[in-house]
């Protein structure tokens, strides 16, 4: 069965960096685009970044462009999110999500349990 | 960027009621719309995609319709387990924006 397990969350000071990881299993990782979606406490869902199945194409929300970098390692079945210059408004649960369409960039059919990032001094 | 709005922001209904949630895109997104259900304290779950295609395992009381800018999610007979927040999501190209959500509870 499809499993996505995030790690790397924690408390970090404003301006510092943090790297999130997502380990995938139960499907052919290299055939699917992957995404990060976040949810601030008590708020709605916000798509953060997506990466194509082959890693060639990367897309970002305007709120994180230039600060966050999405990457993937298909030899390790892992997805990463490097977050730099963190701000208080980046505080959220970060979900790793699989794209719902082989080779596409669309909706999200499987989600991890999420990892909490808290940006605070 | 395409903006998504939803109405109402919350609603309260009785078991067995028929509910409709509306989602509107700021521009034409064809049928590239998905709906998610997030129960309290849980991970979001895909309900349907391509406006009206139910994800495997989703009960048939859920249905979707629309195209272009205007879309609806309908629950034909509300059940206690449907208490959740529902989000629409545009996937007509990045950024893949979500609506603000509609919170549904039982009267």
Interface residues (C-beta under 8 A of the other chain):
Chain A: X35 X37 X44 X45 X46 X47 X50 X59 X60 X61 X62 X95 X100 X105 X106 X107 X108 X109 X111 X112 X113 X114
Chain B: X1 X32 X34 X36 X38 X43 X44 X45 X46 X49 X55 X85 X87 X89 X91 X94 X95 X96 X97 X98 X99 X100 X101
